[in-house]
């Protein structure tokens, strides 16, 4: 079902939409807005999946015994060295 609505845009946004329609990227301004909303919906879904996976990982790590802990300095030392090396270039 399609619902007709009125939207207001800044000049900058309107110009961008018009350019994309003129370039043939989108058939209409409405199609461009719909595509942007679809992307936002997909981003939200992916963010929820990532947060859920992160929460699961945190819960799993909370079950780790202290003897299995890994020293943070040791874990990140290689990454820090790579960053420092890239800064010197």
C-alpha positions as CSV (number, residue, x, y, z in Angstrom):
1,X,0.0,0.0,0.0
2,X,1.3,3.5,-0.8
3,X,0.5,6.4,1.4
4,X,0.8,9.9,0.1
5,X,2.5,12.4,2.5
6,X,4.1,15.8,2.4
7,X,7.8,16.2,3.3
8,X,9.9,19.3,3.6
9,X,13.6,19.4,2.7
10,X,16.4,21.9,3.0
11,X,17.6,23.4,-0.3
12,X,20.7,21.2,-0.1
13,X,18.7,18.0,0.4
14,X,16.2,18.9,-2.4
15,X,19.1,19.7,-4.8
16,X,20.8,16.4,-4.0
17,X,17.6,14.4,-4.5
18,X,17.0,16.3,-7.8
19,X,20.5,15.5,-9.0
20,X,20.1,11.8,-8.2
21,X,16.9,11.7,-10.2
22,X,18.4,13.7,-13.1
23,X,21.4,11.3,-13.1
24,X,19.0,8.3,-13.3
25,X,20.0,6.9,-10.0
26,X,16.4,7.0,-8.9
27,X,13.2,7.3,-10.9
28,X,11.7,9.9,-8.6
29,X,12.4,11.8,-5.5
30,X,10.0,9.6,-3.7
31,X,12.0,6.5,-4.8
32,X,15.1,8.1,-3.4
33,X,13.5,8.9,-0.1
34,X,12.1,5.3,0.1
35,X,15.6,3.9,-0.6
36,X,17.0,6.0,2.2
37,X,14.4,4.8,4.6
38,X,15.0,1.2,3.6
39,X,18.7,1.7,4.2
40,X,17.9,3.2,7.7
41,X,15.7,0.2,8.4
42,X,18.5,-2.2,7.4
43,X,21.0,-0.3,9.4
44,X,18.8,-0.5,12.5
45,X,18.3,-4.3,12.0
46,X,22.1,-4.8,11.6
47,X,22.8,-2.7,14.7
48,X,20.3,-4.8,16.7
49,X,21.9,-8.0,15.5
50,X,25.4,-6.7,16.3
51,X,24.3,-5.5,19.8
52,X,22.7,-8.9,20.5
53,X,25.8,-10.7,19.4
54,X,27.9,-8.4,21.6
55,X,25.7,-9.0,24.6
56,X,25.9,-12.8,24.0
57,X,29.7,-12.5,23.9
58,X,29.8,-10.5,27.1
59,X,27.6,-13.0,28.8
60,X,29.8,-15.9,27.6
61,X,33.0,-14.1,28.8
62,X,31.5,-13.4,32.2
63,X,31.6,-17.2,32.6
64,X,35.3,-17.2,32.1
65,X,37.4,-18.0,35.1
66,X,40.1,-15.6,36.3
67,X,42.8,-18.2,35.3
68,X,41.7,-17.9,31.7
69,X,41.9,-14.1,31.6
70,X,44.2,-12.6,29.0
71,X,46.3,-9.6,29.8
72,X,45.0,-6.5,27.9
73,X,48.5,-5.2,27.2
74,X,49.5,-8.5,25.7
75,X,46.4,-8.7,23.5
76,X,46.7,-5.1,22.1
77,X,50.4,-4.7,21.9
78,X,50.6,-5.9,18.3
79,X,47.8,-3.6,17.3
80,X,49.4,-0.6,19.0
81,X,52.7,-1.4,17.3
82,X,51.0,-1.5,13.9
83,X,49.3,1.9,14.6
84,X,52.5,3.5,15.7
85,X,54.3,2.1,12.6
86,X,51.6,3.5,10.3
87,X,51.9,6.9,11.9
88,X,55.7,7.1,11.2
89,X,55.2,6.6,7.5
